[in-house]
Amino acid sequence: MIEYIVADYLEFQRAISEKDAKDIVKGYKSHNEKLGTIALNMNLLTEEQVDEIHDKQKIVDKKFGEIAVDSGVLTEQQLNELISIQRKAMDPFEFAFECGIINIDMANDLRNKFKEYYKLTDEEFSGVMADDVTMISSMMVDTRDFYTNYYYNIAIRFLVRFLGLKIGLSKTTSSKTHEAERIITHKIRTMRRNFIIGFSGSREAMHALSESLSDFDSAEFKNDIYARLKNFVNCITCVFECGIMRESPIRSISCVKLYKSAELIFNEDGFVLPANICGYPIDIIVASGAEEDFTKVVHNV
């Protein structure tokens, strides 16, 4: 995922062209290794153990290494060694230099500016470059509201796990309204306030997202192109109910709704996180409000 963010940042800084950005993303994907892959190469885990951990990540909000240690298949020392190896790998700035896209001075200068732009410490930067999903989601999302940030981070982490890091993120933007051809929303009520988690985009983009969530293929909804996305959001809800959102326990939850050619209106600010998922632009929306019915959808039929 970090290759998308860095390539987007370099293009934003006008240090590279759009073609160069695509080349970085395409080339870095084959270069980058996940923690599970490194563990396999070092014969610390079997393919079956890696698959089991990935399956657990889909229902438990924990990192790969945490689950491995909890399951007893890795020790804390082994995990730390794996993380150290992963973080020493070539970052996208160095990769752009190795490919001849930018020179070494530009790579170092842009790397430092990236740290400053996202206000990252050296340790946080190492985690981000190692594709630490928790650190990346915290870096990208800042809605100035603790609970809204928390919901965003949960949604992003699960999306990344289901889509295998095939997701690019941009900075959040605040909005009072949001228009899209398709909007899927899920309303969550907590003790403190209400929230809405949404996904929006074109018909083609939403189809691509739902098709990517191939793990959710319910027989009951096998002819419904949006069923898997609905089940994915329900999976997030189950995690909330299991105590991940212990600061704001869930009281009641409504159903996912799909709107055609819709405009989402927030009584309070909504925050939109532009994402590129499998090559399609899709916005992740999180809005919050104190009122019972703080959002409404206006059909543009």
Salt bridges, closest charged atoms under 4 A:
GLU18 OE2 - LYS22 NZ 3.78
ASP23 OD2 - LYS19 NZ 2.94
ASP61 OD2 - ARG157 NH2 2.67
ASP61 OD1 - ARG161 NH1 3.16
ASP70 OD2 - LYS62 NZ 2.86
ASP91 OD2 - ARG111 NE 3.00
ASP109 OD2 - LYS113 NZ 3.35
ASP122 OD1 - LYS115 NZ 3.09
ASP132 OD2 - LYS63 NZ 3.11
ASP145 OD1 - ARG193 NH1 3.60
GLU181 OE2 - ARG203 NE 3.82
GLU211 OE2 - ARG228 NH2 2.97
ASP215 OD2 - LYS58 NZ 2.19
GLU268 OE1 - ARG193 NH2 3.01
ASP269 OD1 - LYS176 NZ 3.34
ASP283 OD2 - HIS178 NE2 3.36
GLU292 OE2 - ARG189 NH2 2.40
